[in-house]
Amino acid sequence: MSAENPPYNPIYITAWTILSIVLGVGFLGAFLLCNHLLAAGHIVWDIIRYLASPFI
């Protein structure tokens, strides 16, 4: 085995792998829970609209 450094950093590969897994699981969860997330977003939007109604 040579004493040269590899052309990549293993820490970067590990970080990108973890980030890819987290984003993949996040997108999968968003896809499977779409209706629940849309309902929650609608509730949040209604609250924001109610709070901002005196300024509009």
SVG drawing of the C-alpha trace seen along z (x, -y; Angstrom):
<svg xmlns="http://www.w3.org/2000/svg" viewBox="-58 -47 62 49">
<polyline fill="none" stroke="black" stroke-width="0.4" points="0.0,0.0 1.4,-3.4 2.0,-6.2 0.1,-8.7 -3.1,-10.3 -6.3,-9.2 -7.8,-11.7 -10.9,-12.0 -11.6,-12.6 -13.5,-9.8 -15.1,-12.3 -16.8,-14.1 -18.0,-10.8 -19.5,-9.9 -21.1,-13.3 -22.7,-13.1 -23.9,-9.6 -25.6,-10.6 -27.1,-13.7 -28.4,-11.7 -30.0,-9.1 -31.6,-11.9 -33.0,-13.7 -34.2,-10.4 -36.0,-9.4 -37.4,-13.0 -38.8,-12.9 -40.2,-9.4 -41.9,-10.6 -43.3,-13.7 -44.6,-11.5 -46.3,-9.0 -47.7,-11.7 -48.6,-14.2 -52.3,-14.6 -51.4,-15.1 -48.7,-17.6 -51.0,-19.5 -53.7,-19.6 -51.1,-20.9 -49.9,-23.5 -53.4,-24.6 -54.0,-25.1 -50.7,-27.0 -51.7,-29.2 -55.1,-29.9 -53.5,-31.0 -51.0,-33.3 -53.9,-34.8 -55.9,-35.3 -53.0,-37.0 -52.2,-39.2 -55.9,-40.2 -55.7,-43.5 -52.7,-44.6 -54.2,-43.7"/>
</svg>
